[in-house]
Amino acid sequence: MSSRHAVWLGAAAIVTDQVGRVLLVHPTYHEDDRWLLPGGVVEPGEHPHDACRREITEELSLPNLPLASVLAVHSLSSHHAAIRRGIPCPGEIRYVFDGGTLTPDQAKAIRLPRKELSEYAFLETRDAMQRLRPVDGQIMLAAYRARLGNTATAHLADGRHILDIPPLDRHDVHVRYRPLWDSPLNRDPVPERLPVQQAWAWCFVPDGRVVLVADPSPRGALPMLPGGTVERTDTTPEDTLHREAAEEAQLTLTDPVRLGWVLDETGEVYGGVGPNARLRLAARVTDIGPATVDPATGHPFARLLATPAQAAALLGWGPPGARQARLAAETARERWGLPTARPTAIDEVPAEGMRLS
């Protein structure tokens, strides 16, 4: 019995707002300026699930959050650099649960115990990484990506995966959060007075999933729908879509159909051109070629296969984006007879491509 290994036990939760930002809290009891996921220490005889629910109730005044699943289990060794000097820590096992998505009313209802927590914030994961200790950031990302990617529980040791690394982690993919103006979809034809500056599409493969591309960068890869900026050489926005999908993801598309458009009131990213339309389409993928270097960036994009719902979550468009994803899936079912994609883990397109027709 004396040889049994003793460790600390902790429990935390991934809680997000409707556009995919992660909730962090700022404790008053640490000397450094670290932030944390909501959660805390598991008491003797307490189950981690019960401890997480208790801590969320105490810290956030949110007693009824569903803790749907275990997203990650992390083992921290006693000699890890994250353990402060002078603390006799024998190591730690931490469970990270899925605390779900808060409605705006739930977010407004958060009340902090001021002696313990000074503030809270919903942050993009790339910004959250700047406020967390490195190992805590690695745990947060692995847990959140397990939720987004519908993968199995992530098992980590000292911040690193000990099993196969899922695609979202392998390519360091973050939610591409956008303000809500970028999501409401106008179904009427684009007014003649508005130039179309962008054409993005929900590109469907035969099993009802869609292709996402992710552009790597030092701060992490941001996913997007295939497509891009309408160039002067493009006769139509559909020509833009065909060109960009081939360059970015080596997709061959057929039968693009317009779903609607979103209004960009300023055109700031296009040099301040003023009000313009960003077109959203659906198209069927007939072939995916071998991965190549994108001529615009000089490096290959990651190519991911996701359900429309997963894609909407990664795009960070909130409820309007989820509605757009459902519209795209309905269009694919009615126009091409494609099935509704079953919930499954996000996958990566093989480097050699895929023959689909």
Secondary structure as GFF3:
##gff-version 3
##sequence-region A 1 357
A	DSSP	beta_strand	8	16	.	.	.	ID=ss1
A	DSSP	beta_strand	22	27	.	.	.	ID=ss2
A	DSSP	beta_strand	39	41	.	.	.	ID=ss3
A	DSSP	alpha_helix	48	60	.	.	.	ID=ss4
A	DSSP	beta_strand	70	76	.	.	.	ID=ss5
A	DSSP	beta_strand	92	101	.	.	.	ID=ss6
A	DSSP	alpha_helix	104	108	.	.	.	ID=ss7
A	DSSP	beta_strand	117	123	.	.	.	ID=ss8
A	DSSP	alpha_helix	125	131	.	.	.	ID=ss9
A	DSSP	alpha_helix	134	149	.	.	.	ID=ss10
A	DSSP	beta_strand	154	157	.	.	.	ID=ss11
A	DSSP	beta_strand	160	161	.	.	.	ID=ss12
A	DSSP	alpha_helix	167	170	.	.	.	ID=ss13
A	DSSP	three_ten_helix	180	182	.	.	.	ID=ss14
A	DSSP	beta_strand	196	204	.	.	.	ID=ss15
A	DSSP	beta_strand	210	215	.	.	.	ID=ss16
A	DSSP	beta_strand	222	224	.	.	.	ID=ss17
A	DSSP	beta_strand	227	229	.	.	.	ID=ss18
A	DSSP	alpha_helix	237	249	.	.	.	ID=ss19
A	DSSP	beta_strand	251	264	.	.	.	ID=ss20
A	DSSP	three_ten_helix	268	270	.	.	.	ID=ss21
A	DSSP	beta_strand	276	288	.	.	.	ID=ss22
A	DSSP	beta_strand	302	306	.	.	.	ID=ss23
A	DSSP	alpha_helix	308	315	.	.	.	ID=ss24
A	DSSP	alpha_helix	318	336	.	.	.	ID=ss25
A	DSSP	beta_strand	347	348	.	.	.	ID=ss26
A	DSSP	beta_strand	354	355	.	.	.	ID=ss27
###
